[in-house]
Amino acid sequence: MPIRKELLDILVCPQCRGKLDLIEKEKALTCTGCRLLYEIRNGIPVMLTDQAVTQDNDQPRSTPRLP
């Protein structure tokens, strides 16, 4: 079930309040500001920053970055 445009228009990134874009092939929302990726599960966006993935390294935010 795709996300309706009306819902996408009112959702914002919980981290930076940035605009979210839908990436249909990955079933995710991506923030245009801080570049976090929020997974969509069963048609519901998981808007938890600790479960978001950074687009820079594709690791969950809670995973420490290695030097």
Secondary structure, 3 states (H helix, E strand, C coil): CCCCHHHHHHCECCCCCCEEEEEHHHCEEEECCCCEEEEEECCEECCCHHHCEECCCCCECCCCCCC
